[in-house]
Amino acid sequence: MKDYDFSQIENKWQKAWEDDKTFSRELPDRRGKYYVLEMFPYPSGKLHMGHVRNYSIGDALARFKRMNGFDLMYPMGYDALGLPAENAAIKHQTHPREWTESCIATMMDQQKALGLSYDWSRFLATCRPDYYRWNQWFFLKLLEKGQAYRREAPINWCGDCGTVLANEQVIDGCCWRCDGPVVQKNLEQWFLRITDYAEELLADIDTLTGWPESVKTMQRNWIGKSHGAMVNFRDRDTGAPIPIFTTRPDTLYGVRFMVYAPEHPDVLKMAQGTDREQEVRAFVDKAMNQDKYQRAADDKEKEGVFLGRYAVNPLNGDEVPIYTANFVLMEYGTGIIMAVPAHDQRDFEFAKKYGIGIKVVISPPGEQLKESDMDRAFVERGTLVSSGPFDGMDNEEAKEKIALYLEEQGIGSRTVQYKLRDWLISRQRYWGTIIPVIYCAKCGIVPVPEDQLPVTFPDDVKFTGQGNPLLSSESFVKTECPSCGGPARRETDTMDTFIDSSWYYFRYCSADYDKGMFRREDIDRYMPVDQYIGGIEHAILHLLYSRYFTKALRDCGLTSVSEPFTNLLCQGMVTHETYKDATGNWLYPAEIVKKDGGVFKLDDDSPVSVGRVEKMSKSKNNVVDPGNIIGEYGADTARMFILFASPPEKQLEWTDAGAQGAHRFLKRVWNTVQSVAEKLQDTNPASGEIDGGILRLTHKTVKRVTADIGERMNFNTAIAALMEWLNAFTAYAGADGADPATLRYGAETFLHLLLPFAPHIAEELWRDLGHDDMLSLRPWPAFDPALTLDEEIEIPVQVNGKIRGKLTVPRDAPQDGVLAQALEIDNVRAHTDGKTIIKKILVPNKIVTIVVK
């Protein structure tokens, strides 16, 4: 028996698949298309276990669908533009292109080492001109349709570095690189009108029946449709309108203050030239450098400053102070809110903190709520008080009545608002798709002609960490106006990298096409994606932008597809134990060398504290390197463990013991099938009949594994079924007189079922059984439903409606015999002796019913 040399076997089959182009072939007699796609990775240069889990899930499903006769689309590429490459260029004094291409090559080798069955002929990298050319082309189409436009928007500015910072580069209001202060500046930037699609994006969520409900809820909340009223307050001193949107017109009589978002352009204008200007400016800078969603969280302390101005309530003439505060976002409504502390807990806390009065306008039915007695806001249903002509009205009924009154008085209107805001795509960076427009003093904004696309990256740039590197290339910036031929300058903003990932799944379908974004016939053949797989962290923006792009492509006449992903699986994170030594340093678990009386210790007997099981993180030193696992146990082991340890959507805790267990299972597979191969060498495989027990167990196992993969994607239970089968088959194969036909049938069928999980060992053992074709391309085994039924069944016996016993009989036992046996059960006899049996019925294979009197 030859040894299980997993390293040699895996290298052999990876080379064979690549040389044979096994997974790039057009296969005959397909039964329909199936598109499996994992979210493509950013090429950081190194896979982590989250990647391995993602790809193992996708590859198991893809291999299963291929063997089931589908016209499979299973591609891979790289989301290769973005800030990390630019930072690496600064740090290592190299070009982002060189760094990125090197990382792509490394990650591709690591993916191939996992035995992933991608069609590499469809490879793409978003940093290459043959891809980003079409980003630019589609931008121009959106510009033609009015979907792309330019306006002022705030950015994070580090004066010391002279550069724009992404939100994640601002740490506690300071630059991540130099620790200098970061301030807000307004800059002309490019937007896409995703809000034009808000209602369709919201309504079509209901059609996504293959998506997790949690993700659909996050999408709905992000779009944030609200029914309410637009109300026109006004500035007391200037009379200028102050429009606000509210979903609570029933509380309008209780407004005690107004709050502007710090980003609102009127905030600094109102404070300008007053003794509050410095305080307001400092607050605005501080608030805008915080993560806007964290600062608005319910548990975040509410902070604000008075602007020295007052607003007038159009319903009752009340004059109320105007603040700016951290909990108001420009994305909501008009960026200004009315505050009713008596009936909103957040407003209540802010009012108490800053000494603002409270006015009750809703009381519990039959009670009079007093401001002085309140220790929290009253937010339940109630009756309006101190609300003019609406006193005594139920507050839910009053919402519509007051909204109608606002319209009648010309001081407001009923309306629908969305939290969703237009997509700001401008980035003041080098390593992103260059926005293809030119600025001419005479002609204004001029699109780059299509025959001049792509606008490529200039190489004569300097990566200093200060400013946009594109501005350092005079040869790039200075150009001719395509319209008038006069001097002009190029746009130096680049596109948000979410642009790249918003349509790449279309490009895979026509990766070699150079006449357009894709061929329509290819899209009609493969889109939409049947199964999309990725992390929950992409549940909002990436998925929302992809849905928007798909609809925009449709409206440009490029496709008939309205939703990109039919089914979505968000795999759970991979976690690992964390450990600390006596000084509080994080330790890698491999450093824990012994356990003494339940206490972990190091070599020098110093104690180790076991921390929580947490997401793998470099900072916690609990990262498991996939390369090390593959080197020690093999890729098949890594795949088997990661698919067996947990259902794909649940959290998976990596354990060394679990990996060792998966490896032991594969060694058992190896030894069992090798022993079968040896026995078959000197026998006629057609001799004898297949053992009935093995035959039925195999058909049951095929049925279970088929359903677990194809219907539920429960890979862990599919593998459990394989383990159960192997236990029974190993016992049969080791017994004297094992039939050769049964051995061959069992081993060959089992290898088909094993292949999606552990393809290298399955291919090798298939070859050892005497075959010279690729197991990966063979059809999936079928099962006979009749053979998946148990030979014996258990039938309950009831007397006068109550279960009195159970009977185990052959499935095909005659009715009279079953009824006779039922009457012999002791507990049944106890309830029938001496009584008249009125009726006895056998519902075949279900239940015996006896009625006595």
N, C-alpha and C positions, 0 to 999 in steps of 0.2 A: 504494500500500500504506500503510495507516495505521500510525502508530507504536505501539510497545508502551509505553503509559503505564500501568504497573502500579498506580500509586496511584489513578488515576481508575477503572480497571477493578475494583480490589478494593473501593473504596467503593461502586461501582455495584451489584455483586453482593451485597455484604453487606446493603445496603438492600433489594435485591430479595427476598432470602431472608426478611428480617425482615418486610417488608410483606406478602409472600405467605404467611407462616407455613409455609414449605416443609417445615420439619422437625418441625412440630407436627401435621401432618395425619394422619388415619386413612387409610391407603392400602388400596386394594382388593386382593383376591386374593393375600393373603400366604401364604407356605409354612410358617409356624411362627415362633415367637418367637426373638429373639436380644437379649440384654441386655449391652451394652458399658458399662463403667463405669471411669472413672479415679478414683483416690482424691481426694476433694474437698479443695480447698486451704484453708489458713488465710488469711484476707484481710489480708495484710500491706500491700496497697496497690500492689504492683508485681510483675509476673511476672519470673521469671528463666529462664534457658535450660533448667533442669531441668523447669520447668513446660511450656515450649514442646515439649520432647521428649515428655513424658508425653501432652500433649494431641494432638500430631501423630500419635502412634502410635494413640491411641484413635480419632481422627477418621478416619484412613485406613481402619481396620477397620470403623468404623460406616458410612461411605459405601459401602464394598464390600458389606457385608451388606444395606444398604438396597436397593442396585441389584440384589442377588441375590434380592430378593423376600421378605425376612424382615420379620416384625412387629417392628420395631426399637424397643428402649428405649435411649435415649442421653441421659441428663439431666446437669445440672450444678447445684451449690449450693456452700455455703460453711460450713466448720467454724469458726464465728464467735464462739465463746466462748473465754475463756482469759486467761492472765496478761498477755500483751503489750498487750492493749487497756487493761487496768487500769493498767499502767505508763505507757502513753501518756497516759492521763487525768491521772495525777499530774504527768507532765512538762509537758503542754501545758495543764493546767487546763481540761480539757474532760470531757465524759461519755463513758464507753466506748462507749455506743450510737452517739453522733455520729461518733466516730472510726471505729468498725467499719463503719457504713453508708456512710461516705465511701469507705473502702477497698474495700468490696464494689462500689460503683459504678465505681470506677477499674478494678478487676480485670476486671469484666464487660466494660467497653469494650475492654480489651486482649485479652480472649479473643475477642470478636466481630471484632476487627481481624485475628485469625489465620484467620478464615473457618471456625470450628469449627461443626459442624452439630448443635449441641445442641437438644433440645426444651426451650426456655426456659419453656414452660408448666408444667413440672414443677419449676421453681426452688424451692429452699428455703435458708433460712439458720437455723442452729441457735440464733441469738441472739433469734429472734422467738418471741413467745408461742405461735403456732400450731404450733411445733415442740417447744419445751421443755415445753409443757403435757403432752405425751405421755411425755417423760422422767419427769416427776413421777407420772403415772398408772401407768406400768409399775413404778416404784419401789414404789408402794403395793401392787401385785399381788405383787411379790417379798416385800414385808414380810408380807403375808397368808400366803404360802407358807413363811415362815421362811427365805427366801433372803437377806433383808436383816436385819442385826442390828448392835448397837452394843457396842463394848468399848474398853478403853484401848489406846492405841498411841502410840509415840514420835513427836514432831515436832521440827523444827528451830526454835529460838526465838531471836530477836534481842532482847535486853533493851533495847538502846539505841533501837531502832525500835518496840519493843513489838508485834512482829508475828511471825507464823509465816512461814517461808521454805520454798519448794520446794527440792528437793535441788540443782537447777541454780543456785539463788541463793546457795548456800554455796560460797565460794571460799577454799580453804586454811583452813577453819575459821572464816572471817569473813563478815560480811554483805556482799553485793555492793554495797549502797547506802551504808552508813556505815562499813564496815570494822570494825565492832564485833564482839566475840566472839559466836559462836553456840553455844548449849548445847542439850542434849536435854531435852525435857519430855514427860511422858505426858499424853495428852489423850483424852477419850472421843470415839470416831470411828465412822463407819459403814462397814460391810463388806458385800460380797456373797459368797455361798458358792460361788464358782467351783469349789472343791475337790470339791463334790458331783458335779461333772461330769468330774473328772480322768480317770477310766478311759475314759469315752466320748470325751472330747476326744483322748485318746491313740490309742484303737483306730480312730477314724474317720479318722485321718491316712492310714491305708492306702487309704482310698477316694478320696483326693485325687490321682487319677492325672494330672490336668492341672496340678499344682503342681510347681515346681522341687524337686528332691531336697534341695538345700541348705536351703530354707525348711522343708521337712518335718522335716529333721534338727534345725534350730533349735527347732522347736515341740516335738519329742520331748524334746530336752534340757531345755527350759524346764519342761515338765511333770515330767520327771525321775523316772520310776518306778524304784524300787530294791527288790529282794528282800533281806531280811536278818533281823536279830533285834533285838528290844528287850531291853536288858539293864539290870537295876536295880542300879547301884552305890549306895552310901550315904555320907553325910557322916560322917566318923569321930567328930566331936564331938557332933553332934546326932542322928545316926541317920536324918536326913531322906533320903528316896530321891533318887537322882540318875539319872533314866532317860536312857539314850542309845540311839540307833539306830546299828547298824553293819552294813555289808555284808561285814565280815571277822571273823565269829566265830572263825575259825581262828587269829586273832592275839590273842585275849583274854588269854592267859597272858603276853603281852609288853607289856601296858599299863604305861607308865611315868609318864604324867601325864594330867590331864583338862583340857579347854579349853572355856570358856563363850564364846558370842558376846557382844560388848560390849553388844548391845541386850537381852540376857537380863535380866529384872527382878530375878533373884536376885543378880546381880553386885554391885550397890551395896548390897544388903542384907547380903551376906556381909562386905563391907568396912566397913560402918557401925560407927563407934565404935572402930575399930582404928587403929593407927599407919599403916596402909596406905590409909586412906580417901581422903586428898587425892590420892595418886598414882594410885589406881584411878579416881577421878572424872575426873581430868585425862585419863587414857588413854581412858576411855569417850567423853568429849566429843570428843576428837581423832578416834577411830576412826569414830564415828557421823557425823561431818561429812565423811567421805571417801566417794566413790562406792563403794558396797558391793561392786560386781562388780570394780572395779579393785583395791580393797584385797585381794581374795581371789585375784587373778590369780597364776599360777604364778611370774611374774617379779617380783612385788612383794616387798619385804623383809618378812620375818615379824617381827612385833613383839608383845609381850605383857607382862603384869605378873602376879606371883604374888599370889594373894588371901589368903594366910596360912591356907588351909584344906587339908584332905586328904580324899581319897575312898578307900573300901575296895572292892577288887575282889572280887566275890562268888564267883569261881571259886577263887582261891588266897589270899585274905585280904591281898594286898599293899596297903600304904598308899601312895598316890601323890599328889603335889601338884596343886592346882587353880589354873589360870591363866585369864585372859581374854586373847584374842589377836585381831588384826585379820583373820586369815584364816578365821575361823569366822563363818558367817552364821546368823541366826535362822531363815532360810527353810529350812535343811536339818535334817531330823530334829526333834530337840527343842531345837535351839539349843545343844546340848552334845555334844562328841565325846570319845571315848577316843583317846589318842595312843600309837602304837606306833612309835617312831623306828627300830627295826631293820628295819621292813618298810613304811615310807611315807617318801618322800623329803622331803616338807614337814615331817613330824614330826621327821625326822632333822636337818634344818637348824635347826629351832627348839631341839631338845635340845642340839645342839652350841653354839648361841649362848648358851643360858642355863644350861649346865653340868648338864644333866639326864642321868641314867644311861640306858644302852641295854641291852636284854635280847633276845637272839636266841631265837626260838621256831620258826623255819623255816630249815632248812639245805638246801643243794643235796643231791640224792640221793647217798649214799655219802660225804659230806664233813661235817666239823664246823666250822661258821662261828663265828669268834671275834669278840666285840665289839671287841676291841683292834685287829683287823686291818681293820675296816670304814672305808671312806672315803665310802661311800654306802649307801643302804638297799638291802636285798636284796628285790626285788619279784617274782622269778620263782617258778615252781612248785617245790615242794620237799617235804621231810619234816618233820613236827612234832618238835620237841625241847623239853625243859623245859616240857612241856604236860600233866603228870600222866598220867591214863589214856589220853590220846590220842597219846602219844609213838610215833613210828614210822609214823604214819598220813600218807597223802598229804594235803596241805593242802586240796585241792579237795574231797576226800571228807570231810574233817574239818569243813568248814563246816556241812553238814547234821547231822552227828553231834553237834557241840557245841551247835547250836541246839536239837536234840531234848533234849539233856541239860539245858539251861537250863530248858526247859519242865517236865521231870520233877522238877527240884529247886525249881521255883516261883520262880526268880530271873530269868526272862526268857521270851520267846516269839518264835516266828517271825512275821514280819509283812511287809507291803508298805508302803512309804512313797513319798510324792511330794514333789518339790521345790516344786511349785506351792503357793502360799499364797492364802488368801482375798483378794479384791480390796478394798483400802482405797480408798473413793471420796470420803471427806471432804476438802474443801479449805477453808481459812479465807480465802476470797476473796469478792469481790463478783460478778465477771463470770463466773458459772457458774450452772447450773440449781440453784435453791434446793431443798434437801431438804425435802419437804412434810410435816413433822411439827411438832407443838406439844407443849410441856412444861407439864404442869399439876401443881401440888403435890399435888392430890387424886387425879387420874386417871393420872398418870405420862405415858408417851409416847402421844400421841393423833395418829392420822393426820389430815391435812387432808381434809375431806370432798371427794369427787370433784366435786361441784357448785361448789366454791370454787376449783377449779383453772382456770387456772394461778396459782400464787403468783408474782407478778411482782416485778420489781426496784423498790424504792423510789427515788424521785428525791431525797429530802431527806437525802442522804449527803454525807460529806466525804472526799475523796481526798487524804490527807495523807502516805501512805506508812507510817503507824503504825497497826497493828491492822487488824482486819477492818472495812471501811467499813460493812457492814451493821449493826454494833453501834452506829454513830453515829446511826442512825435510830430514835428512840424510837417513832415512829408505826408502824414495822414490827415492832419487837421485841415491844412490848406488844400483847397480843391477848386474845381470850376463848377459853376451852376449848370446843371444839365439843361436848364430851360433857356437862359439868356447867354451862357458862356462867360459870364462875369466872375470875378473872384467870389469865393464862398467858403464856408467852413462845414466840416462834417459834424454830425452829432457824435458826441463822445460818451453818451450814456449807453450802457449795455442792458440787455433784457434780464429780468428775473429768471433764475434757472428753473422755476416752475413751468416756464414756457416750454423748455426742452422736454419735460416729463409729461406734458399735457396732451401729446399726440404721438409719442414714440411707438405705441402699440399699432397705430395705423402704418407707420413707416416700415415696421418689420414685414408687413405683407408684401411690400415692393422695395426691399432694401437696395436692390441694384438699379432701380429706375432713376433716370437722370432727366426726364422730361417734365416732371411734376412731383408733388409731394408723395403721390402713390398712383397706381393704376386703379381705375374704378372697378375693373373686373376682379382684381385681387381682393379689394375690400368687400365686394359682394360675395366672394368665395369664403372669406375667413372671419370677417367682423360680424357681430361684436365678439369680444373675448368671452369665452364660456366660463372660465374659472380664473379669477385674479387672486393672487396670494401676496400678502404683505403685512407689515406691522400696523397696529392700531394707531400709532403716532401719525399716520398719514390719513386718518379717517376723515379729516375735514378738508384742508386746503388742497392737497394733491388730487383727491377724488373729486372735489367740487370744481376745480379748474379743468380737470379732464372732462367732466360732464359738460361744462361750458364750451370747451373747445370742440367737442363732438357736435354739439348743436350749432355752433358757429360754422363749422365745416359743412354741415348739412345745409345751412342757409346760404352758403356760397355755392351750392350745387355740386359739391365735391363728393358727397356720400348721401345715402339715404338712412344712415344709422343715427338714432337719436340718443341712445345710451351706450356707453363704451363697454361696460362690464356686466354680464348677466348674473354671475355668481361671484361673491366676495368672501374670502376666508382671511380673517385677521389672526395670524398665529400668535400664540402667547410668547412671552419673553422667556429667555433662558436664564436661570438663576444658579447660584452656587453659594456654599457656605462661606462665611467670612471669619477670619481669626485675627486676634491681636496678641502681641507679646506683652510682657510686663510693662514696657515703656509706651504702649499704645500704638506701636507700629503695625500696619496691616501685614499679614503673612499670607503667602500662597499656601493652600492646603497641602501641597506636596511636601512642605517643610515640616509638617506635623508627623513626627516619626514614631511616636508611641502613645499609647493610652494606658495610664497607670491608675487602676482603681477608679475608673470613670473620669479621670482628669487627663487632659491632653498636655503633653510636655514636649520640649525640644530635646536635642541631644544632651544639652548641659543640665537637664532636669528643671530648667526654668519653666514656670507655668504658662499656659496659653489659654486665653479666654475665647470661647466660641461665640461668634456674633450671630446675627440674623442671617437667614438665607436671603440674599439680595440679588438684584440684577447684576450680571457680570459687568465689571467696571474696572478700568485700569487704576483708578484712584483707590479702590478697595482691594486691589491685588488679588482678585478672585477670578481673573480671566483664564479660561482654558483655551490654549492654542490648538485649533483644529489640526495644524500640521503635526503637532506632537502626538495627538491621538491617532492620526492616520499612520504615523511612523511606528507607533507602538502596537496598535491593534489592527490597522487597516481601515480603508474607507467604508467597506461593507459593515464593519462593526459600528463605526460612527453613525452611519445611516440607520442601522437596525436599532441601536439604542435610542436615538433621538426620535424615531417614529414609534417605538414601543413604550417609552417611559411615560407618555401622557397623550391625551387627545390633542390634536393640533391647535385647537383654539385656547387651550388651557396653558397655564404657566408650567414650565418644565424645569425641574431641578437636576442639574448635572451632578452625577456622582461617579466616582471612579469605580465603585463596586458595580454600578449599573452597566458601565461600559465593559467591565470584565465579564459580567453575566451574558451580555450580548455576544461577546467573543467566544465564550464557552459554548453557546448554542450553535454558532456557526461551525465550530470545530466538531460538534456532534453531527451536524448535517454532513460535513466533509467525511467523517469516518464512516457514517452509515451508508452514504451513496458510494463511497469508494469500495466498501465491502460488497455492495450490490454489484458494482461493475466487475469486480473480480469473479463473483459467482456466475455472472452472465457470460463470461468469456468462453466457458467450456460447455454451455448448455444451449438448447434450442429455445429461444425466447417465446416461441409459439406453443410450447408444450404446456398442457394442463389448462385449467380454467382459472380465472381470477378469483381469488378467495372472496367469498361473499361479504365477510366482515370488513375487509380492507376496501372492497368496492364501495360498500355503502358509506363508510367513513370518509372515503375520498370524495364522493359526490357531495356529501354534507359539507365537507371542508371547502370544496370549490364554491358551493352556494354561499357559505358564510363569507369567504374572502371576497367574492364578487360583489356581494351587497355592501360589505364594510368599506371597500374602496370606492366602488362606483356610485353608491347611493348616499353613503354617510361620511365618507372620508375619515372613517374611524380606523386608522392604520394600526393602532395599538391592539384593538380586538382582532383584527385580521391576523396579526403576527401571533397573538395568543392562540388562535385556531391552528396555525401552522405548528406551533410548539406541541399542542395536544396531538395533532396528527403524527408528528415525528415520534413521540413517545410510543404510540401504538405500533407504528410501522417498524421502529427499531426492534421492538420486542418480537414482532412477527419475523423480521428478516434474520434475527439471531437464532430462531428456533430451527430444529432439525426439520427437514422436509419442506422448507419454504419454497413455494412454487415460483419458477423463473418468470412466468408471464405476469404474476402478481407483483414480483419485485420490480420488473421493468415498468409496468403500468404505474405503480405507486411512485417510484423514484422520478419518472419523467413528468408525471402530472404535478408532483410537488415542486419540481424545479421551475415549472411555468409559474406557479403561484409565488415562489420565492423571489423571482427575478425583479419585480418592481422595487423590492426593498434592498436586496443584496445582489446586484446584477453581475459582479465579477465572478463570485463563487458559483453562481447559477450557470453562467456561460461555460466555465471550466468543467464543471461536473457534467453538463450536457455533452460536451466534447468527449469526456471520459466514458460516457455511456455509448459511444460509438457514432455520434452524429457529426456531420461536417457543415451544417448550416448554422445561422445565427439564431439562437434562442430568442433574442430580443425582437426578431421579426416574425416569430411563429404566432399562430392564433392562440388566443386565450382558451383554456379548456371549458367545455360545456358541461352541464350537469343534467341528469335525468331527475325531474321532480319526484318521480315515484321512488327512486332510490335514496332520496333524502328523508323519507319518512321512517320513523322508528318501527321495528318489526313488532314490538309489543307496545300496547298502549294502556294507560291507566284510566278506568272509567269509574266515576263516582256513582253510588247507588243511593237514591233517596226514597224514603217512605213517607207518604203524606206530606211531601214538600220539604222534609228535612233530611240532610245527608246522614246516612247511618253506616256507611262503609265505602270501601273502594275495592276495585277489582282489576288485576293485571291480566290481560288476555292477548292472544295474537291479534294483529290488526284485522286479519281476515276470518276471525272466529265466527261460526254460524250463530244466528240470533238466538235460536232455542237453547244452545249450549251456554251462551252468556247469561240468559235469564235464569237458567237452572243454577248456575254457579252463584249468581247474585243472591238467590234465596237461601244458599247454604252459609252465607256470612253470618257469624254468631250474632252480631248486633242487629242485623236485618231480621234474623229469625226471632230475636227477642221482641221485635215490634210487629211481627206478622203471625206468630203462632196463635192458634185459637181464633183468628180473625178471618173474615171473608175477603179474599183478594178480588177486588172489583176490576182492577186494571193493572197490567204490567207491560211496559213499553221500553224498547231499546231504541234510542236515537243513535244511529250507527256512529261509533267512535266518539260519542259525546257523553251520554248519561243513560242510566237505567232509572225509570220512574215506576214506582209501585204505589198503588192506592188501595188501602184496606178499609174495612168497615167493621 
